[in-house]
Amino acid sequence: MPIDKFVTVQTSFVPMPIENVDTDQIIPARFLKATTKDGFGDNLFYDWRYEKDGSPKAGFVLNNPAYSGTVLVAGKNFGSGSSREHAAWAIAGYGFKAVVSSFFADIFRGNSLNNGVLPVQVSETFLAGLFKAVDADNKAEVKIDLENQTITNVSTGESEGFEINSYKKNCLMNGYDDIDYLLSLGEEIEAYEAQAVKF
């Protein structure tokens, strides 16, 4: 799936204050047979979202129409477990542009960035403030400014900075995957090769 440019997003968000969410919970292993990214969003958190007969579970947040938005705000230690890239595919396929947590597993962080999903790591205090805001108003919003690397709790005005690899930041802001990035350097590469030939 193509990667959308990410510069600034302000949206309501989906709260999931569950800690230690692993990749098997994000996308169960039985869905890993596919070789393309198509349809993975339909199976995001499948065992939490659906009963055995396929009907939606009323208590799960993704089935609650009161919550919406392109940002998932999750509990501490999100994306632990196996290294399956399919977890990032499922999150992106569902329509989330960013996941906010106070801690991410390193491999999940990398897989997310490679698939156009921004992992925003915040302090536990800031995370608690987001959950408090959405408890008070299910349409509470969060603003993520990638260029300035800040996240803002719109309800309170509180902001916090976050870290991101500069190369991945450039890719997200331009909607590049790794191949797109190389193609964007076509003129520079051709100029270098032309210069090299002279020697």
Buried (B, 14 or more C-beta within 10 A) or exposed (E): EEBEEBEEBBBBBBBBBBEBBBBBBBBBEEBBEEEEBEEBBEBBBBBBBBEEEEEEEEEBBBBBEEBBBBBBBBBBBBBBBBEBBBBBBBBBBBEBBBBBBBBBBEBBBBBBBBBBBBBBBBEEEBBEBBBEBBEEEBEBBBBBBBEEBBBBBBBEEBBBEBEBEEEBBEBBEBBBBEEEBEEBEEEEEEEEEEEEEEE
